[in-house]
Amino acid sequence: MHMIPSFHPVLIFRRDRFLRGGDHTSFNQQGFAAVRFTEWAENFNHQHQDVRTENGTQFGDLLQYVDFSYVANVTRLNAATLATLASAPGEPQNVRILTSALDNNTELTWQPPPAPPPTPPTRSSFARPTSPPGPTPKPQALP
C-alpha cells in the first residue's frame, strides 16, 4: 500500500552514521529493537552547529532550512509504522529449527505468543490552551 505520494523512504542497513550516534543507539545497547528515521542526505552545516556565518557559508539549525513537506511525510511514515507495529502479534515462543533430516531446507516450529490481556477502553481529556493552569487530568477507565 502506498499512502505517501512522492515519498520513498530508503532502509539503510548500516547501524548508524560513522563517527556519530543517534537517539536509538541507547535503546539498541539495552537490547531493545530501535530504528532511526532521518534525512539520509544530511547537510552537516545545518545540524549540531552554532548559528554563524563563516566565509559566506551559513551554519546552524535554522527554520529556513526546514523542508516542511518532507517533515510532514516523515510524520506520516512514523504514524503508519507505529500503527503497524502496534497491531503486530507478540514474540513467538519456543522457536526451534528441525534438524532431524539431512536436507537443504530449513524447517521452523514455534508456539504462538500468549494472548495479551484485554485493554480497557479509556477516556482522555485535555485542557484547552486558553484554560487557566491547573492539574492535568489523567486518563480514566470507562465504566
N, C-alpha and C positions, 0 to 999 in steps of 0.2 A: 504494500500500500504506500503510495507516495502522497504525503499530506502537506509537504512544504515545497511549493513550486520554486524552481531556480535555486535550490539549496542542496548541495550534495556533500554531506559530511564524509570525511575520509578517516578510516580507522588506522592509526599508526601503531605498529606492534612494538616499537621500542618503549621501554618502561617509562622514560621521561626524557626531557631535554638534557643535552650534555651540559655539565657544569652548573645545573640548576635543579631544583626540586619543584614540586607542585603541592597544592593543598591536599591531594590524595595520598601523597607519599607516607605520611604518618599512619594513615589507615592501613595501607598495604603492609607496613612494618609490623603492625599489630595483628596481622592475619586476616584483615577484612578485605573483601573484594572492593576495589575502588578504581574509578577512572577519572580522567581529567578532560574536560571539554575546553577547547581553546581554539583560537585562530592559529592555524598551523603555519601560516606565513607571517610570523610575528615581526613587528618593527621594534627593535630594541631601543630605538631613540625615544619611544613613547611609552615605556613602561619601566617602573622602578628607577626613575631618573628625577633628579631635582629639576624644577622648571627653570630653564635658562636658554639662552641663545649663544652658541659658540660658532664662530666662523660662518655666520649666516644660517646655521642649522638649528632648528627649534627642537629642544628636548623636553620631555615631561609628559605625564598623563594629563592631557588637556581635552576638554569636551569637543573641540573642533576636529579631533581625530577619531571620534567615535562614529562608527557606521551603525546607525540605529536600526536599519533594516536587517543587518547581519545579527545584531544583538537580539532582535525580536525572533529571528529564525532559530538562534541558539536556545532561546527560552522555550519555543515550541518543541524543539528537539528534546530538551531536558524534561519537559512535561510529558511528552509521549513516551520517553524512555522510562521515567519513573512509574507511569501508569502501567506499562508493560511489565516491569519488574515486580510491581506490587501485586499483579494478578498471576504471577508465576507460581507453580507449585513449590513446596518445600524441598529440601535436600533428600534425595533417595537414600534409603538405609540398606545396610548390608550389601554393598555393591561388590560383586565378585566377577573375576574372569574365569570362565570354564576352560580348564586345560586338560581335559580327560582324553582328548583325541589328538593324534598327530595330524594337524590341519593348518592351512594358511589363513583361515578365517578366525576372527575373534568373536566370541560369544560372551555377552554380559548377562548377569542376572542381578536383580535388586528387589527390595521391598519398597512399596510406596511410602512416602513420608507420612507421619501421623497427621491426622486432620487437625487443623488449628482450632482453638476454642472459638465459639461464635463471638463476634464483636457486637456489643450492644450499640444500638443507634445513639448518637449523641446530638445535642443541640449546642451550638456555639453562638455566642452573642458578642458583638464588638461595639465599642463606644465610637460615636461619630467624632471626627477631629474637632468639631465645634463644641463637644461636650466638655464640661469642667473636669479637671483632673480628679481622679479617684481610683479606687481599687479596680483592677481589671477582672471582669467576670471570668470564671473558669467554665470549661465545657461541662455539661451535666448529662447524665444518662436520662433518656426519655422514659416515661412511665410505661 
